[in-house]
């Protein structure tokens, strides 16, 4: 269950997701708003995950099962954790070029201080780097990085990558009430991002349930203030405030499709039932997945979502 979707992406159209982090969540962060859940392995060292040929074959098989209407716009590394922790990422990206589809990587940017990571990402076509705050105390409280990660290394790594990367670079800032939506944080963040030469800067809020239930998205006033600060610094800015939609690709194996997507991309109820219908699957599959605790149901903003439930 390495590949999933395609799923609708507010940034990339139809995105075929690639989860190159196996099983439990492996990450250098433990963001309070994360939709995947609590970090199980909090690390900063790169590790060997799947062999590149395994990911290649998974993508190839998945693409062959899709109908023409569901062919993706991007192959996107969006993992159950931080994708750049995979020491084989660069080799895998190069192998996937064979499919003649642009390759995107969504990263928390924590590993960009490492020249090997920056080199691996040079083969990608589109990279999104997370910049939630350029103030260290806010960064630590919001993103909860592993303690060994140094803030100055994080910022210098992002700056160095922005100078070296020839593809499309975008930034994303997740706005969380009471954390990074103050004037000081927004001004510092916008000022730092203005040094990167990014083609687009996204301001987003959680649209799926964060693993810490008390976390709330910034309100309209804070979002407006953030937009004003970003545009003041000359940033091309786009707001990501709405759910992407219910359309997802399908392979004909409903149970596998649901588990794969839910591992990194919580499914809203309408999207899940639409997927069951397209897969021509019996709705009882949902009951089986819930009873066996492969997935679980959570409520967020008056909507029902289904997320993967890992067993340890």
C-alpha positions in Angstrom: 0.0 0.0 0.0 2.7 2.4 -1.1 0.6 4.3 -3.7 -2.9 5.8 -3.3 -5.4 7.8 -5.3 -5.2 9.8 -7.3 -6.7 12.2 -4.8 -7.8 15.8 -5.5 -5.1 18.3 -4.5 -5.7 22.0 -4.0 -2.1 22.5 -5.3 -1.5 19.8 -7.9 -4.8 18.9 -9.5 -5.1 15.1 -9.4 -2.2 13.7 -7.4 -1.2 10.0 -7.2 0.2 9.8 -3.7 3.4 7.9 -2.9 3.9 6.9 0.8 7.6 6.1 0.9 7.6 5.8 4.7 6.5 2.3 5.7 4.0 1.4 8.5 4.3 3.7 11.5 4.8 7.5 11.3 8.5 8.3 11.0 9.2 12.1 11.2 11.5 14.8 12.5 8.5 16.8 13.6 5.4 16.1 15.6 3.2 19.0 14.5 0.3 19.7 16.7 -2.0 19.9 13.7 -0.8 16.7 11.9 -3.6 14.7 10.3 -1.6 11.5 10.3 -1.3 11.3 14.1 1.4 11.0 16.7 5.0 10.5 15.6 6.1 6.9 16.5 9.7 7.3 15.5 11.0 10.8 16.1 14.3 10.9 14.3 16.7 13.1 12.3 18.9 10.4 10.7 18.0 9.2 7.2 16.9 5.5 7.1 16.4 2.9 4.4 12.7 2.4 3.7 11.5 0.7 0.6 13.9 -0.3 -2.2 13.4 2.0 -5.1 12.3 -0.8 -7.4 9.5 -1.7 -5.0 8.1 1.9 -5.2 8.6 1.9 -9.0 6.7 -1.3 -9.4 3.9 -0.1 -7.1 3.5 3.1 -9.2 3.6 1.2 -12.5 0.9 -1.3 -11.3 -1.3 1.5 -9.9 -1.1 3.5 -13.1 -2.0 0.5 -15.2 -5.2 -0.1 -13.1 -6.5 3.5 -13.5 -9.0 4.6 -16.1 -7.9 7.3 -18.5 -10.1 9.8 -16.7 -8.3 9.2 -13.5 -4.7 9.5 -14.8 -2.8 11.8 -12.4 -1.3 15.3 -13.0 1.5 14.6 -10.6 3.3 11.7 -8.8 3.5 13.1 -5.3 5.7 12.0 -2.4 3.3 12.7 0.6 4.2 10.3 3.3 3.2 8.8 6.6 6.0 11.0 8.0 8.8 13.0 6.4 9.6 11.7 2.9 13.2 13.1 2.9 14.1 10.8 5.8 14.1 8.0 3.1 17.8 7.6 2.1 16.6 6.2 -1.2 14.5 9.1 -2.2 16.8 10.5 -4.9 17.2 7.2 -6.7 13.5 6.6 -6.5 12.6 9.9 -8.1 15.0 9.3 -11.0 13.4 5.9 -11.6 9.9 7.3 -11.6 10.9 9.8 -14.4 10.2 7.0 -16.8 6.5 7.5 -16.4 6.8 11.1 -18.0 4.7 12.6 -15.2 5.9 15.6 -13.1 7.1 14.6 -9.6 6.2 16.6 -6.5 7.6 16.3 -3.0 5.9 17.8 0.1 8.5 18.2 2.8 8.6 19.8 6.2 12.0 21.2 5.2 13.7 20.0 8.4 16.3 17.9 6.5 17.4 20.5 3.9 20.5 21.4 6.0 21.7 18.0 4.6 23.4 18.5 1.2 22.5 14.9 0.3 18.8 15.6 0.8 19.0 18.8 -1.3 20.8 16.8 -4.0 18.1 14.2 -4.0 15.4 16.8 -4.4 17.0 18.3 -7.5 15.4 15.7 -9.7 11.9 16.7 -8.6 9.8 19.1 -10.6 7.8 20.7 -7.8 8.7 21.0 -4.1 6.7 22.4 -1.2 8.6 23.5 1.9 6.9 24.1 5.2 7.6 27.4 6.9 5.1 27.8 9.7 7.1 30.4 11.6 10.5 32.1 11.4 10.5 32.6 15.2 12.2 29.7 17.0 10.0 29.5 20.1 6.9 29.4 18.0 8.4 26.8 15.6 9.3 24.6 18.5 5.9 24.8 20.1 4.0 24.3 16.9 6.1 21.8 14.9 7.7 20.1 17.9 10.9 19.2 16.1 13.3 16.6 17.4 15.5 18.3 20.0 18.7 17.8 18.0 17.4 19.9 15.1 18.9 23.4 15.2 16.7 26.4 14.1 19.5 28.2 12.3 20.4 25.0 10.4 16.7 24.7 9.4 16.6 28.3 8.0 20.0 28.1 6.3 19.0 24.7 4.7 15.8 26.2 3.2 17.7 29.2 1.9 20.4 27.0 0.3 17.9 24.8 -1.3 16.0 27.8 -2.7 19.2 28.9 -4.4 20.0 25.5 -5.9 16.6 24.1 -6.9 15.7 24.7 -10.6 12.1 23.3 -10.4 9.0 25.0 -9.0 9.4 25.9 -5.4 6.4 26.8 -3.2 6.0 27.3 0.5 3.2 26.4 2.9 2.3 28.0 6.2 -0.3 26.3 8.3 -2.2 28.9 10.4 -3.1 27.7 13.9 -4.9 29.8 16.4 -2.8 30.9 19.4 0.5 29.7 17.8 1.7 31.4 14.6 -1.0 33.9 13.8 0.3 36.9 15.7 1.7 40.0 14.0 5.3 39.3 15.1 5.2 35.7 13.8 3.5 36.6 10.5 5.9 39.5 9.8 9.0 37.4 10.5 7.7 34.4 8.5 6.7 36.6 5.5 10.1 38.3 5.7 12.0 35.1 5.6 9.9 33.6 2.8 10.5 36.7 0.7 14.2 35.7 0.6 13.4 32.3 -1.1 12.2 33.4 -4.5 9.3 30.9 -4.3 6.8 31.0 -7.2 3.9 30.8 -4.8 3.3 30.9 -1.0 0.3 29.0 0.4 -1.5 30.0 3.6 -3.6 27.1 4.8 -5.7 26.0 7.8 -6.5 22.4 8.9 -9.4 20.9 6.8 -9.0 17.5 8.4 -9.0 16.4 12.0 -5.6 17.2 13.7 -4.4 14.5 16.1 -4.6 17.0 19.0 -8.3 17.7 19.3 -8.0 21.1 21.0 -6.1 22.6 18.0 -8.1 25.2 16.1 -7.6 26.9 12.8 -6.9 30.7 12.8 -10.0 32.8 12.4 -10.9 35.1 9.4 -9.3 38.1 11.0 -5.9 36.3 11.5 -6.1 34.8 8.0 -6.7 38.3 6.5 -3.8 39.7 8.5 -1.5 36.9 7.3 -2.5 37.6 3.7 -1.8 41.3 4.1 1.7 40.6 5.6 2.6 38.1 2.9 1.5 40.4 0.0 3.2 43.4 1.7 6.5 41.5 1.4 5.8 41.0 -2.3 4.8 37.3 -2.1 2.5 35.7 -4.6 0.0 34.3 -2.1 -2.8 31.8 -2.3 -5.3 30.7 0.4 -6.0 27.0 1.0 -9.1 27.1 3.2 -11.5 24.6 1.7 -11.7 20.8 1.5 -10.4 19.5 -1.9 -13.4 17.5 -2.9 -14.6 14.0 -3.0 -13.3 12.7 -6.3 -10.5 10.0 -5.9 -9.1 7.5 -8.3 -9.7 3.8 -7.8 -8.0 0.5 -8.7 -10.9 -2.0 -8.3 -9.7 -3.1 -4.8 -11.8 -1.0 -2.5 -10.4 -2.3 0.8 -6.8 -1.6 -0.3 -7.8 1.8 -1.8 -9.4 2.9 1.4 -6.5 1.8 3.7 -3.9 3.3 1.4 -5.5 6.7 1.3 -6.4 6.8 4.9 -2.8 6.1 5.9 -1.8 9.6 4.9 -4.9 11.4 3.7 -8.0 11.1 6.0 -11.1 10.5 3.9 -14.3 12.4 4.4 -17.4 10.3 4.5 -18.7 11.5 1.1 -15.4 10.7 -0.6 -15.2 7.2 1.0 -18.7 6.3 -0.2 -18.0 7.7 -3.6 -14.9 5.5 -3.7 -16.9 2.4 -2.7 -19.4 3.1 -5.5 -16.7 3.6 -8.1 -15.0 0.3 -7.0 -18.4 -1.4 -7.2 -17.8 -2.6 -3.7 -20.3 -3.7 -1.0 -20.6 -0.9 1.7 -20.1 -3.7 4.3 -16.4 -3.3 3.6 -16.5 -0.1 5.7 -18.0 -2.1 8.6 -15.2 -4.7 8.3 -12.5 -2.1 8.3 -14.0 -0.4 11.3 -14.5 -3.7 13.2 -11.0 -4.9 12.5 -9.7 -1.5 13.5 -7.9 -1.0 10.2 -9.4 2.5 10.2 -11.3 4.6 12.7 -14.0 7.3 12.4 -13.4 10.8 13.8 -15.5 14.0 13.7 -14.1 17.4 12.7 -15.9 20.6 12.0 -19.3 18.7 11.9 -18.0 16.3 9.3 -17.1 12.6 9.6 -13.6 11.4 8.5 -12.0 8.0 8.3 -8.3 7.7 9.2 -5.9 4.8 9.4 -5.5 3.1 12.8 -2.0 1.6 13.1 -1.3 -1.2 15.5 1.9 -1.5 17.4 
